[in-house]
Amino acid sequence: MISIDLIGIGTGNPDHLTRAAEKAMNMADMILLPRKGDAKSDLVDLRRAICAQLLTRDVKIVEFNMPRRTDRSDYLGAVLDWHEAIAGLWMEQIALHLPNGGRLALLVWGDPSLYDSSLRIAARLPGATVRVIPGITSIQALTAAHGICLNDLAQPVLVTTGRRLGQQGWPACADTLVVMLDGHCAFQTLLPEDFDIWWGAYLGLPQERLIHGPLAIKGDEITSCRAELRRQHGWIMDIYLLRRRGPG
């Protein structure tokens, strides 16, 4: 029997982990760490540092190379095939290192329930039981870093992706939008005079960058800053909140 703990680790800052997360790490028989190539080596380095700082007993740590998602027009199909490939790699490592069963832990960026597919991948493992240890989301890290409320008083918020914002435009159901997984700065498709933006990259890490203000003034600055940061570090994780400007 394999038990899988999906542990939310926030945005890579060890201080973001809860006591429940730390306890779950120390209960594990094995922790799997994904490697995403040299350009994104910081991501596995951060997970290694979390393990080094928080583990108080000998836990087997195994690293594996993440497969690449194919870039094709059938986006959802490509994602499902990618999930299948990742699940296969998890099962290979389980068979190799936990042949008689045990507790496997994976350190999930942010929270396993929000725009992360670890739960969907774990569901592909036959007979495994899954437990989620929640973590600080990038949304919380963003609003805390800027010192703002997520929502206007008694108003809804919509969380979406850059892909959907770029393809479908601003939704009619909310005046506040949180945009994740945006590699192309989809806010450029909006009328900038209508919105304010709060943007953050590498939230909670030493290289954290924050920009906020009217989209008409800050949009180009964010676009150029994001490109430069990605060039410097080889990777970027960012998120932003957009709010429709009221009269006046």
C-alpha positions in Angstrom: 0.0 0.0 0.0 1.3 3.4 -1.0 0.3 6.6 0.9 1.0 9.9 -0.9 1.3 13.2 0.9 1.0 16.2 -1.3 2.6 19.0 0.8 2.0 22.6 -0.1 5.3 24.5 0.3 4.2 28.1 -0.5 6.5 29.9 -2.9 9.7 28.2 -1.8 10.4 30.1 1.4 10.9 27.6 4.2 9.0 30.0 6.5 5.9 29.4 4.4 5.6 25.8 5.5 3.1 25.0 8.2 3.9 22.8 11.2 1.6 20.2 9.6 3.8 20.3 6.4 7.0 19.9 8.4 5.5 17.0 10.3 4.4 15.3 7.1 7.8 15.6 5.6 9.3 13.9 8.6 6.8 11.1 8.5 7.7 10.2 4.9 9.6 7.2 3.8 10.6 8.9 0.6 10.4 12.5 -0.8 10.4 12.9 -4.6 12.0 16.0 -6.0 11.4 16.9 -9.7 14.3 18.3 -11.8 13.3 20.6 -14.6 16.6 21.1 -16.4 19.5 23.4 -15.8 17.6 26.6 -16.6 15.2 25.9 -13.7 17.7 24.4 -11.3 16.7 27.0 -8.7 13.4 25.1 -8.3 14.9 21.8 -7.2 17.6 23.7 -5.2 14.8 25.4 -3.2 13.2 22.0 -2.5 16.6 20.6 -1.4 17.1 23.5 0.9 13.7 23.0 2.5 14.5 19.3 3.1 17.9 20.2 4.6 16.4 22.8 6.9 13.3 20.9 8.1 14.0 17.2 8.1 14.9 16.0 11.5 15.2 12.3 10.6 16.7 10.2 7.8 14.3 10.4 4.9 15.2 9.0 1.5 15.3 11.8 -1.0 15.0 10.8 -4.7 15.2 13.2 -7.6 13.8 12.5 -11.1 13.7 14.4 -14.4 10.4 15.9 -15.2 9.2 15.2 -18.8 8.4 18.1 -21.0 4.9 18.9 -22.1 4.5 18.9 -25.8 3.5 22.2 -27.4 0.6 21.4 -29.7 -2.7 22.8 -30.7 -4.6 20.2 -28.6 -3.7 21.8 -25.3 -5.8 19.7 -23.0 -4.8 16.5 -24.7 -1.1 17.5 -24.4 -1.6 18.2 -20.7 -3.3 14.8 -20.1 -0.5 13.0 -21.9 2.0 14.9 -19.8 0.2 13.9 -16.6 0.3 10.2 -17.7 4.0 10.5 -18.3 4.6 12.0 -14.8 2.5 9.4 -13.1 4.6 6.7 -14.9 7.8 8.2 -13.5 6.3 8.3 -10.0 5.3 4.6 -10.3 8.8 3.8 -11.5 10.4 5.4 -8.4 7.9 3.8 -6.1 8.6 0.4 -7.5 12.4 1.0 -7.2 12.6 2.5 -3.8 9.3 1.5 -2.0 8.6 -2.0 -3.4 6.9 -3.1 -0.2 4.8 0.1 0.2 5.2 3.1 2.4 4.6 6.8 2.6 5.7 9.0 -0.3 5.8 12.8 -0.1 5.9 15.4 -2.8 6.6 19.1 -2.2 4.1 21.1 -4.2 4.6 24.7 -5.1 1.9 26.9 -3.5 -1.1 24.7 -2.6 -2.0 21.3 -4.2 -5.6 22.5 -4.8 -4.9 25.7 -6.8 -3.7 25.5 -10.5 -1.6 22.5 -9.7 -2.1 19.0 -11.1 -0.4 16.8 -8.5 -3.8 15.6 -7.3 -4.8 14.6 -10.8 -1.5 12.8 -11.3 -1.8 11.0 -8.0 -5.2 9.8 -8.9 -3.6 7.8 -11.8 -1.7 5.6 -9.3 -3.7 2.5 -8.6 -4.4 1.7 -5.0 -2.7 4.8 -3.6 -4.2 6.8 -0.8 -3.7 10.5 -1.0 -3.6 13.2 1.7 -3.2 16.9 1.1 -1.4 19.3 3.4 -2.4 22.8 2.4 0.1 25.5 1.8 0.3 29.3 1.3 -0.9 30.1 -2.2 0.8 32.6 -4.5 -2.5 34.6 -4.2 -2.0 35.0 -0.5 1.7 35.8 -1.0 0.8 38.5 -3.6 -1.8 40.3 -1.5 0.4 40.1 1.6 3.4 41.5 -0.3 1.4 44.5 -1.6 -0.6 44.9 1.6 -4.0 44.8 -0.1 -7.3 43.0 0.3 -8.0 40.4 -2.3 -11.6 41.5 -2.9 -13.5 44.8 -2.8 -16.1 45.0 -0.1 -18.7 42.3 -0.6 -17.5 41.7 -4.1 -16.5 38.5 -5.9 -13.0 37.6 -7.3 -12.3 35.4 -10.3 -9.1 33.3 -10.5 -8.0 32.4 -14.0 -5.1 31.9 -16.3 -3.3 34.1 -18.8 -4.4 31.8 -21.6 -8.1 32.3 -20.8 -7.7 36.0 -20.3 -5.9 36.3 -23.6 -8.4 34.2 -25.5 -11.7 35.3 -23.9 -11.1 38.7 -22.6 -12.3 40.2 -19.3 -15.2 38.2 -17.8 -18.4 39.9 -17.0 -18.9 38.2 -13.6 -16.2 40.1 -11.6 -14.4 43.4 -11.2 -11.3 41.8 -9.7 -9.3 39.2 -11.5 -6.3 37.1 -10.3 -4.2 35.8 -13.2 -1.9 32.8 -12.9 0.3 30.9 -15.3 0.6 33.8 -17.7 3.8 33.5 -19.8 2.7 36.1 -22.3 1.5 39.1 -20.3 -2.1 38.7 -21.4 -3.0 42.0 -19.6 -1.7 43.6 -22.8 -5.0 42.6 -24.5 -7.1 44.9 -22.2 -7.8 48.5 -22.5 -5.2 49.7 -19.9 -7.0 52.8 -18.9 -9.8 50.7 -17.3 -7.6 48.8 -14.7 -5.1 48.8 -11.9 -2.6 46.1 -11.5 -0.6 44.5 -8.6 2.1 42.2 -9.9 4.7 40.1 -8.2 7.4 37.7 -9.1 9.5 35.3 -7.0 7.2 36.1 -4.1 8.7 35.4 -0.7 12.2 34.8 -2.1 15.2 37.1 -1.9 14.8 38.1 -5.6 11.1 39.1 -5.1 9.9 42.0 -7.3 6.7 44.0 -6.9 5.1 46.5 -9.2 1.7 48.1 -8.9 -0.3 51.0 -10.2 -2.5 52.0 -13.2 -2.2 49.4 -15.9 -1.8 52.2 -18.5 1.4 53.4 -16.7 2.8 50.1 -15.3 2.0 47.6 -18.0 5.1 48.2 -20.2 7.3 48.3 -17.1 6.0 44.9 -15.9 6.5 43.4 -19.4 10.1 44.5 -19.7 10.9 43.7 -16.0 9.5 40.2 -16.4 11.6 39.6 -19.5 14.7 40.8 -17.9 14.2 38.7 -14.7 13.5 35.6 -16.8 16.8 36.3 -18.7 18.7 36.7 -15.5 17.4 33.6 -13.6 16.4 31.3 -16.4 12.9 30.9 -15.0 10.1 33.0 -13.5 7.1 32.5 -11.4 4.8 35.5 -11.2 1.2 36.4 -10.6 -0.9 39.5 -10.8 -4.2 41.0 -9.6 -6.2 43.3 -11.9 -9.1 45.5 -10.6 -11.5 47.4 -12.8 -11.2 51.1 -12.0 -14.4 52.7 -10.6 -15.8 56.1 -11.7 -13.3 58.8 -11.0 
